[in-house]
Amino acid sequence: MAMGSIRAGGGDDEDDLDATPMSDINVTPMVDVMLVLLIIFMVAAPLMTTGVPVQLPKTSAAKVAQSQKPLEVSIDKEGHPFIAKDGFTNETLMPRLRELKAQNPDQVVLVRGDRDVPYGKIMEVMGLVGQAGFTKVSLIAQSAGAAPAPATPAPASGTAR
């Protein structure tokens, strides 16, 4: 067996080499790898946002300027809702919110909840505010450098968030 170079023509003439180096890049493996990476990131991205521990309600966000005085709904340590300084139950809160909505349809509502109140209770009160027809609802948090709020419901000195 003779060892020789591969020739395009098949003859024995060494001047008859038509073989040129291949200059094209095969991109198929690269596309396969990119598609696999895309699938991995699509599956992993939603998992990265769940289960993140958070510590609320302090914030260092700038105060939001508003043209009219917002309606404040507060929830004390025991989970009782208040509008301004007037206490309500869940049953009596809804008629009062609907009455206030009829007086001013564009009213902004700020919900203040004590930090010891379960999150579910705050969401329950926010649900009642939404059912009353208010569309502009925000939560209030204490500023990072501000003093703690008094234990009794009072007008907010914190920032809207």
N, C-alpha and C positions, 0 to 999 in steps of 0.2 A: 504494500500500500504506500502510495506516495503522498507526502504531505505537501499541500499547496494552498494557494489562496483561492477564495471563492470568486468566481468570475461570472459576469452577467452573460457573456456570449457562449460559453461552453467550449470554445476552442482553446488551443494551446498558445495562442499569440498573446504575449504579455502586454502589448500595446493596445489591446482591445478591451480595456477595463472601462465599462460604462457604469459601474456601481458607484453611487455617490452617497455620502453619509446622510442619514435621515435627520432632518432638522425640525421635524414637527414634535411637539410635546403631547403626550397622551394625557388628556385632562380628565378622563373617565374616573380614575381612582381619586383624584382630588374632589370631583363632584360628589362621589359616593361618601367620602369622609365628611364633606360639608353638610350633606343631607342628614347624616347620622348625628352630627353635632347640633344641627337645627332641631331635630326631634328631641334630643337630650335636653336642650335649653327650653323647649316648649313644655316639656313635662316637668322640669325642675323649677321653672319660674314661679308658678303659683304656690309651690311648696315653700318658697323662701319668704313669703309674706305672712304666713299664718303662724300663730303661736309666739308672736313677738311680745315679750313682757314690756309693759309701759307703766310709767308712774305719772299720774295726772293729779291735780289740775293746774300746776304752775306752768307759766309760759313767759317768754320774753318778747312776744310779738308786740308790735306797735298797736296802739289803740285805734279802733275804727271810728272815724268821724260819721255822725249821723245827723240828719236834718231835724228829726222829730224825736221826742223822748220815747224810748221803746217800752213795751209792756214787759215787766219782769215777773216771771214765775219762779218761785223759790221752793226748794224741798229741804226741810230741816233734817236733823239727825234721825228722828223717828220715822221719816218718810212721809210726813204730812205736807201737802202742797199749799202754797201761799201765793196770792196775787197781791203785790205790794206788801202790806202788813196784815191783810185779811186772810185768815185760815179757811181752808175748804177741805172737803172729802172728795174722793174721786167722783162720786155721784153729783155733788153740788158744783164741782169745778167746771164740768162741761157746759151747763147752761150759762154760767157766767162768762166763759170764754166765747160762746156763740153770741152773747149780748155785746161783748166788746168788739167782736169781729164785725157785727152789724153797724156799730158806731164808726169804725174806721177799718175799711177793707184792706188797706195797705200797711197795717200796723206791723211793726217788727217785734218779735217776741224773743226775749233773752231768758234762757233757762239756767238757773243757778242751783247746783246741787251740792250738799255737804259732802266732803270727801269720804265720809264713813257710810254714806248711803249706798246700797248696792246699785250697780250699774243698771240692772233690770228695772228698778223702781224709777230711775231717771228716764229710761227709755219708755216706760209706761206713761209717765206724765207727758213726755214729748209726743207720744202717740195721741194722747187726748188733745193736745194743742193742734196737731195736724188734722185730727178728725173735726175739730171746730172750724177748720177752713183756713188757718194761717199757713202761708207758704214761706214766709221769711222767718225762720227759726234758727237761733244760734245758741251755743253753749257759752257760758262765762267761766273763765279760769282766773285764778289769782296771778298777778304779775310776780315774776321771780323775786324781785326785791321788795315787794309790798308786805306790809304787816298782815297777819292772819285776820280774816273777816270775823266780825262778832258772831256769837252763837245764835242770836235772834235774827230772823230775816230782816234785811234792810236793803235799801237801794245799792246796786252794785258799784264798787269802786274799782273793779278789775277790768279786764279787757274782753271784748267780744271776740269769739273765735268761731 
